[in-house]
Structure formats: structure tokens, C-alpha cells
Amino acid sequence: QVQLLESGGGVVQVGDSLRPSCAASGCPLARYTMGWFRQAPGKERDFVAGISWGGSTTLYADSAKGRFTISRDNAKNTVFLKMNSLKPEDTAVYFCAATSRSLSAGAGYDYWGQGTQVAVSS
């Protein structure tokens, strides 16, 4: 089974950019559809973006469209989430997740990382 480890979060100012990454081990990343989710304090965990196993198809939440870009490097077993024009409402713990199912914004992601904190200050 795959293990996931996020990194690259941090504290930034409004309008800044970040690019968290998710490193996979235990199994080749290419076997999995990957997703990024986030959870703000006191709120449920929400889907942010997803990418098919080969990278040809992506899916974004409305809040991420036009600002965030998900990508993957299967040779390096790593998935990225480039976040531009960050807003205070983007503050959350960001999790990557993997599934052997088709790309979706819902349930079905079986493997999760521990998360990386992103804080956007105004």
C-alpha cells in the first residue's frame, strides 16, 4: 500500500504563492489517481483538486479554478499543488490522497497523508 507525505506548506501573505508537494512511497504513484483536499478549523474536509493516474485529466473545486494547478511527476513519485493568488480563506491543512478508482471529487480516496499547514495572513 502507498504511503503519502506532504510538505511545502507555510505562512504567506495575501496574493503570494505556494507549491505543496506530496511524496509517495511503498508503491509506484503511477498506479493511483491523486487528489488534494483541505480542512479549515471547525470545517469539514473539502476536495480541492484531482489528477488522473497519467496526468491527462484534472478536476478542480470552484474555489481552486484559475488559481491552483495540480500536477504530478510519476518518475519522482510526487504530486504538486501550485497555489497562486492566495487568500485568507485558503488557510487550512492540506492533505493529499490516493485512490485506485477513477478521478472524482468525492469519496473513495483510500490513502491519506498527514497534511501540511497553509496559513494566509492579511
C-alpha positions as CSV (number, residue, x, y, z in Angstrom):
1,Q,0.0,0.0,0.0
2,V,1.1,3.5,-0.7
3,Q,2.3,6.0,2.0
4,L,2.0,9.7,1.4
5,L,3.9,12.6,2.9
6,E,3.1,16.2,2.3
7,S,5.5,19.1,2.6
8,G,5.8,22.7,1.4
9,G,3.1,24.4,3.4
10,G,3.8,27.6,5.3
11,V,2.8,31.1,6.3
12,V,2.4,33.6,3.5
13,Q,0.8,36.9,2.7
14,V,-2.3,37.5,0.7
15,G,-1.5,37.2,-3.0
16,D,1.5,35.0,-2.5
17,S,2.1,31.6,-4.0
18,L,3.0,28.2,-2.5
19,R,3.6,24.8,-4.0
20,P,3.0,22.0,-1.6
21,S,4.2,18.6,-2.7
22,C,3.2,15.0,-1.8
23,A,5.8,12.2,-2.0
24,A,4.6,8.7,-2.3
25,S,6.4,5.5,-1.1
26,G,5.6,1.9,-0.9
27,C,4.0,1.6,-4.3
28,P,4.5,3.4,-7.6
29,L,2.5,6.6,-7.7
30,A,1.5,5.9,-11.3
31,R,-1.0,3.3,-10.1
32,Y,-3.1,5.9,-8.4
33,T,-5.5,8.7,-9.1
34,M,-4.4,11.5,-6.8
35,G,-6.3,14.3,-5.0
36,W,-5.7,17.3,-2.8
37,F,-8.1,18.1,0.0
38,R,-8.1,20.8,2.7
39,Q,-9.6,21.2,6.1
40,A,-10.0,24.6,7.7
41,P,-10.5,24.9,11.5
42,G,-14.0,23.8,12.5
43,K,-15.0,22.8,9.0
44,E,-15.2,19.6,7.0
45,R,-12.5,18.4,4.7
46,D,-13.2,19.5,1.2
47,F,-11.9,18.4,-2.2
48,V,-9.5,20.9,-3.9
49,A,-8.1,19.3,-7.0
50,G,-7.5,15.9,-8.5
51,I,-5.5,14.3,-11.3
52,S,-5.7,11.1,-13.2
53,W,-3.0,8.5,-13.0
54,G,-1.4,9.6,-16.2
55,G,-1.9,13.3,-15.6
56,S,-4.1,13.9,-18.7
57,T,-7.2,14.8,-16.8
58,T,-7.6,17.2,-13.9
59,L,-10.5,18.3,-11.8
60,Y,-10.9,21.4,-9.6
61,A,-13.2,22.7,-7.0
62,D,-14.7,26.1,-7.9
63,S,-12.6,27.7,-5.2
64,A,-9.5,26.5,-6.9
65,K,-10.3,27.1,-10.5
66,G,-8.0,29.6,-12.2
67,R,-5.7,29.9,-9.1
68,F,-4.5,26.4,-8.3
69,T,-2.8,23.8,-10.6
70,I,-2.4,20.1,-9.8
71,S,0.4,18.2,-11.5
72,R,2.4,15.0,-11.0
73,D,5.8,13.5,-11.8
74,N,5.3,9.8,-11.7
75,A,9.0,9.2,-12.2
76,K,9.7,11.0,-9.0
77,N,6.6,9.6,-7.2
78,T,5.4,13.2,-6.4
79,V,2.3,15.2,-6.8
80,F,2.2,19.0,-6.6
81,L,-0.4,21.7,-5.9
82,K,0.7,25.1,-7.2
83,M,-1.4,27.7,-5.4
84,N,-1.4,31.3,-6.7
85,S,-3.1,34.5,-5.5
86,L,-3.7,33.0,-2.1
87,K,-6.5,34.4,0.1
88,P,-7.1,34.2,3.8
89,E,-9.9,31.7,3.1
90,D,-7.3,29.3,1.7
91,T,-5.9,28.8,5.2
92,A,-6.3,25.1,6.1
93,V,-4.4,21.9,6.5
94,Y,-3.9,20.4,3.0
95,F,-3.9,16.7,2.5
96,C,-3.0,14.6,-0.4
97,A,-4.9,11.4,-1.1
98,A,-4.7,8.4,-3.4
99,T,-7.2,6.0,-4.9
100,S,-7.2,3.2,-7.4
101,R,-10.6,4.4,-8.7
102,S,-11.3,6.9,-11.4
103,L,-10.9,10.6,-10.8
104,S,-13.6,12.1,-8.7
105,A,-14.2,14.9,-6.2
106,G,-16.0,12.8,-3.7
107,A,-15.4,9.8,-1.5
108,G,-13.3,6.9,-2.5
109,Y,-9.8,8.1,-1.7
110,D,-8.3,5.3,0.3
111,Y,-4.9,6.5,1.3
112,W,-4.1,9.8,3.0
113,G,-1.1,11.8,4.1
114,Q,-0.8,13.6,7.4
115,G,-1.3,17.1,6.0
116,T,0.7,20.3,5.6
117,Q,-0.5,23.6,7.1
118,V,-1.1,26.6,4.9
119,A,-1.8,29.9,6.6
120,V,-2.5,33.1,4.6
121,S,-2.4,36.3,6.5
122,S,-3.7,39.7,5.6
